[in-house]
């Protein structure tokens, strides 16, 4: 503690001594140089103002000319004939001394005064700016045909006609307007530049592109003057500063133009002022130079150590070590200030959570080193997408957070789709391209709640997007929250429900049209919840398909069906084939067919009695794989049916290559045939063609006598639907099957008793 206190006192004494010596020297020459500097400053400021007036007037004239051309073209028929349009533009071009003049229509096709035609010569975003501001002027860009540096001017059509009128002019043309005036004694330099220092026009010709990064031979004075100038320019203020060119000090004045946030920048050589001031300054500097050097070195060392310590502490607390971006602590620290700025501007804003899909699989396949490279690339891309006032951080693992302006849900949605598309571009790994897909959840901040609640809502929206295949972005809303909560409740209880036997097998008969007799059946599942009662399959099956639990459920249905076969066989009850549906996830497992065969053999069930049903979307998702699966199932003695045929992807050309034993017509396909003769002809033709391939045809969703009569007439084999039977609990199905298999006399007696 003592050493620390002594060090601080010594540092303060050294600093005070250095300041005292420097102050005495400064006071000595300050009075002498003040008048000289004031004269030079007045000249350069006046020159800068005159340059601003002249250049504003020049640009205003260009826009007035273009506006008059636009008025002339805004007449009926003026744009209909291209040759006349080109001729008119060429006359205007000669009269107004533009390099080229042109018209660009709403379709983006630009017609030039020399007859050339280009698509989107003025980009769509700049066209939008033209309409919003009433005019547009580009930055320095290459001419489309000469390669020379040019500026592009544009104004919108005034009324009847859509589109914009534009003109190009070379940079050299405007450079003449910057030639030094009398106030600069013919010795000055003039520039037009943007607020970032990029030079648009210069006189004489500039040897560099950016005034703030001009290279070793032309560097603004280090320290406060350069920083102050850039800050003042960023705020749209006027000012003056000094800089060094080839060892010569100069004064520079800058003032904003009326267009494009550009600045006029005038330079006056101050060699005579500097020579006089240097003589006076040298005497003072020699007196304190040795002291200042020693004290300066010591001060720099102290400040450097302090800066290093501060940076180290800051990085530990606020910087993500992998991506070198803000971490969650920094994001939360900056969040309140950024949110307040959005509120002050009355701009809606949103918290966005971005996640890399299946990132764990990428790590497992390509390794953690490649995974880290992906995280760095995504972080860089997301951070580069930010606009002024917005925030970004890496939250944890493969989760990133952004605070973004939200003009509207539609605009933010489109923006995030583009951002995620760019961030998910291919990464390179040993010559191999890695496709990366990202999903985001968006919470529009509409109430003052703690940050962790906002984060939770963005996470709920992300979970909603992830669960909907093909969806990239999802917005948080109350319905999403309820849906997510419901799905989470289902997921939290599904394993226990399976262990407790809450899932029940129902059997829906497939019946002969003529007799109504049960020829086969389909095994369906119902969830008998102890509190909620019977849960419809459409509430829990989609959830199970997303989280993979459907694999367990399918195997449960399979084993329950096989147990049923075994019991019927032991009790000498009638046996009919039963179809069991299997998810596409099973078919991706090469062991699936062997497991299926082994399970059937374990219960002693003839394999022909088990019909494997595959939905149409599964079949046509990978035809080659399905052919291998179907052939493998046939080799093992199973029959195979295609379920939901006609639901959206059907192709008889593909179907003829797949050896199905049975094809089930989708109920929606049948419903579209109601009252539609042409659709009925199609159904009739399909049934005939499918049967010609050697497969049985089952019609699903048969609910009326008219449908049954029509399907029977066209040769459909079996029916499955409420007209014949709803899905039945096992006990009711057994009773139905037993009644159908009674001797005729017993059936008649049962009918009489029922009557």
FENMO-V519453 format. One record per residue. SS is DSSP state (alpha for helix, beta for strand, coil for the rest). BURIAL is I if it has 24 or more other C-alpha atoms within 12 Angstrom, else O. Layout:
ss: [SS/SS]
burial: [BURIAL/BURIAL]
This chain:
ss: [coil/alpha/alpha/alpha/alpha/alpha/alpha/alpha/alpha/alpha/alpha/alpha/alpha/alpha/alpha/alpha/alpha/alpha/alpha/alpha/alpha/alpha/alpha/alpha/alpha/alpha/alpha/alpha/alpha/alpha/alpha/alpha/alpha/alpha/alpha/alpha/alpha/alpha/alpha/alpha/alpha/alpha/alpha/alpha/alpha/alpha/alpha/alpha/alpha/alpha/alpha/alpha/alpha/alpha/alpha/alpha/alpha/alpha/alpha/alpha/alpha/alpha/alpha/alpha/alpha/alpha/alpha/alpha/alpha/alpha/alpha/alpha/alpha/coil/coil/coil/coil/coil/coil/coil/coil/alpha/alpha/alpha/alpha/alpha/alpha/alpha/alpha/alpha/alpha/alpha/alpha/alpha/alpha/alpha/coil/coil/coil/beta/beta/beta/beta/beta/coil/coil/coil/coil/beta/beta/beta/beta/coil/coil/coil/coil/beta/beta/beta/coil/coil/coil/coil/alpha/alpha/alpha/alpha/alpha/alpha/alpha/alpha/alpha/alpha/coil/coil/beta/beta/coil/coil/coil/beta/beta/coil/coil/coil/coil/coil/coil/beta/beta/beta/beta/beta/beta/beta/beta/coil/coil/coil/coil/coil/coil/coil/beta/beta/beta/beta/beta/beta/beta/alpha/alpha/alpha/alpha/alpha/alpha/alpha/alpha/coil/coil/coil/alpha/alpha/alpha/coil/coil/coil/coil/beta/beta/beta/beta/beta/coil/coil/coil/coil/beta/beta/beta/beta/beta/beta/coil/coil/coil/coil/coil/coil/beta/coil/coil/coil/coil/coil/coil/coil/beta/beta/beta/coil/coil/coil/alpha/alpha/alpha/alpha/alpha/alpha/alpha/alpha/alpha/alpha/alpha/coil/coil/coil/coil/beta/beta/beta/beta/beta/beta/beta/coil/coil/beta/beta/beta/beta/beta/beta/beta/beta/beta/coil/coil/coil/coil/coil/coil/beta/beta/beta/beta/beta/beta/beta/coil/alpha/alpha/alpha/alpha/alpha/alpha/alpha/alpha/alpha/alpha/alpha/alpha/alpha/alpha/alpha/alpha/alpha/alpha/alpha/alpha/alpha/alpha/alpha/alpha/alpha/alpha/alpha/alpha/alpha/alpha/alpha/alpha/alpha/alpha/alpha/alpha/alpha/alpha/alpha/alpha/alpha/alpha/alpha/alpha/alpha/alpha/alpha/alpha/beta/coil/coil/coil/coil/coil/coil/beta/coil/alpha/alpha/alpha/alpha/alpha/alpha/alpha/alpha/alpha/alpha/alpha/alpha/alpha/alpha/alpha/alpha/alpha/coil/coil/coil/coil/beta/beta/beta/beta/beta/beta/beta/beta/coil/coil/alpha/alpha/alpha/alpha/alpha/alpha/alpha/alpha/coil/alpha/alpha/alpha/alpha/alpha/alpha/alpha/alpha/alpha/alpha/alpha/alpha/alpha/alpha/alpha/alpha/alpha/coil/coil/coil/coil/coil/coil/beta/beta/beta/beta/beta/beta/coil/coil/beta/beta/beta/beta/beta/beta/beta/coil/coil/coil/alpha/alpha/alpha/alpha/alpha/alpha/alpha/alpha/alpha/alpha/alpha/alpha/alpha/alpha/alpha/coil/coil/coil/beta/beta/beta/coil/coil/beta/beta/beta/coil/coil/coil/beta/beta/beta/beta/beta/beta/beta/coil/coil/coil/coil/coil/coil/alpha/alpha/alpha/alpha/alpha/alpha/alpha/alpha/alpha/alpha/alpha/alpha/alpha/alpha/alpha/alpha/alpha/coil/coil/coil/coil/coil/beta/beta/beta/coil/coil/alpha/alpha/alpha/alpha/alpha/alpha/alpha/alpha/alpha/alpha/alpha/alpha/alpha/alpha/alpha/alpha/alpha/alpha/alpha/alpha/alpha/alpha/coil/coil/coil/beta/beta/beta/beta/beta/beta/beta/beta/beta/beta/coil/coil/coil/coil/coil/beta/beta/beta/beta/beta/beta/beta/beta/beta/beta/beta/beta/coil/coil/coil/beta/beta/beta/coil/alpha/alpha/alpha/alpha/alpha/alpha/alpha/alpha/alpha/alpha/alpha/coil/coil/alpha/alpha/alpha/alpha/alpha/alpha/alpha/alpha/alpha/alpha/alpha/alpha/alpha/alpha/alpha/alpha/alpha/alpha/alpha/alpha/alpha/coil/coil/coil/coil/coil/coil/beta/beta/beta/beta/beta/coil/coil/alpha/alpha/alpha/alpha/coil/coil/coil/coil/alpha/alpha/alpha/alpha/alpha/alpha/alpha/alpha/alpha/alpha/alpha/coil/coil/coil/coil/alpha/alpha/alpha/beta/beta/beta/beta/beta/beta/alpha/alpha/alpha/alpha/alpha/alpha/coil/alpha/alpha/alpha/alpha/alpha/alpha/alpha/alpha/alpha/alpha/alpha/alpha/alpha/coil/coil/coil/beta/beta/beta/beta/beta/beta/beta/coil/coil/coil/coil/coil/coil/alpha/alpha/alpha/alpha/coil/coil/coil/coil/coil/coil/beta/beta/beta/beta/coil/alpha/alpha/alpha/alpha/alpha/coil/coil/coil/coil/coil/alpha/alpha/alpha/alpha/alpha/alpha/alpha/alpha/alpha/alpha/alpha/alpha/alpha/alpha/alpha/alpha/coil/coil/coil/beta/beta/beta/beta/beta/coil/coil/coil/coil/alpha/alpha/alpha/alpha/alpha/alpha/alpha/alpha/alpha/coil/coil/coil/coil/beta/beta/beta/coil/coil/coil/coil/coil/coil/coil/beta/beta/alpha/alpha/alpha/alpha/alpha/alpha/alpha/alpha/alpha/alpha/alpha/coil/coil/coil/alpha/alpha/alpha/alpha/alpha/alpha/alpha/alpha/alpha/alpha/alpha/coil]
burial: [O/O/O/O/O/O/O/O/O/O/O/O/O/I/I/O/O/I/O/O/I/I/O/O/I/I/O/O/I/O/O/O/I/O/O/I/I/O/O/I/I/O/I/I/I/I/I/I/I/I/I/I/O/I/I/I/O/O/I/I/O/I/I/I/I/I/I/O/I/I/O/I/I/I/O/O/O/I/I/O/O/I/O/O/I/I/O/I/I/I/O/I/I/O/O/O/O/I/I/I/I/I/I/I/I/O/O/I/O/I/I/I/I/I/O/I/O/O/O/O/I/I/I/O/O/I/I/O/O/I/O/O/O/I/I/I/I/I/I/I/I/O/O/I/O/O/O/O/I/I/I/I/I/I/I/I/I/I/O/O/I/I/I/I/I/I/I/I/I/I/I/I/I/I/I/O/I/I/I/I/I/O/I/I/O/O/O/I/I/I/I/I/I/I/I/I/I/I/I/I/I/I/I/I/O/O/O/O/O/I/I/I/O/O/O/O/O/I/I/I/I/O/O/O/O/I/O/O/I/I/O/I/I/O/O/I/O/I/I/I/I/I/I/I/I/O/O/I/I/I/I/I/I/I/I/I/I/I/I/I/I/I/I/I/I/I/I/I/I/I/O/O/I/I/O/O/I/O/O/I/I/O/O/I/I/O/O/I/O/O/O/I/O/O/I/O/O/O/I/O/O/O/O/O/O/O/O/O/O/O/O/O/O/O/O/O/O/I/I/I/O/I/I/O/I/I/I/I/I/I/I/I/O/I/I/O/O/I/I/O/O/I/O/O/O/O/O/I/I/I/I/I/I/I/I/I/I/O/I/O/O/I/O/O/O/O/O/O/O/I/I/I/I/I/I/I/I/I/I/I/I/I/I/O/I/O/O/O/I/I/I/I/I/I/I/I/I/I/I/I/I/I/I/I/I/I/O/O/O/O/O/I/I/O/I/I/I/O/I/I/I/I/I/I/O/O/I/O/O/O/O/O/O/O/O/I/I/I/I/I/I/I/I/I/I/O/O/O/O/O/I/O/O/I/I/I/I/I/I/I/I/I/I/I/I/I/I/O/O/O/I/I/I/I/I/I/I/O/O/I/I/O/I/I/O/O/I/O/O/I/I/O/O/I/O/O/I/I/O/O/O/I/I/I/I/I/I/I/I/I/I/I/I/O/O/I/I/I/I/I/I/I/I/I/I/I/I/I/O/O/O/O/O/O/O/O/I/O/O/I/I/O/I/I/I/O/I/O/I/I/I/I/I/I/I/I/I/I/I/I/I/I/I/I/I/I/O/I/O/O/O/O/O/I/I/I/I/I/I/I/I/I/I/I/I/I/I/O/O/O/O/I/I/O/O/I/I/O/I/I/I/O/I/O/I/I/I/I/I/I/I/I/I/I/I/I/I/I/I/I/O/O/I/O/O/I/I/O/I/I/O/I/I/I/O/I/I/I/I/I/I/I/I/I/I/I/I/O/O/I/O/I/O/O/I/O/O/I/I/I/I/I/I/I/I/I/I/O/I/I/I/O/I/O/O/O/O/O/O/O/O/O/I/I/O/I/I/I/I/I/I/O/O/O/I/I/I/I/I/I/I/I/I/O/O/O/I/I/O/I/I/I/O/I/I/I/I/I/I/I/I/I/I/I/I/I/I/I/I/I/O/O/I/I/O/I/I/I/O/I/O/O/O/O/O/O/O/O/O/O/O/O/O/O/O]
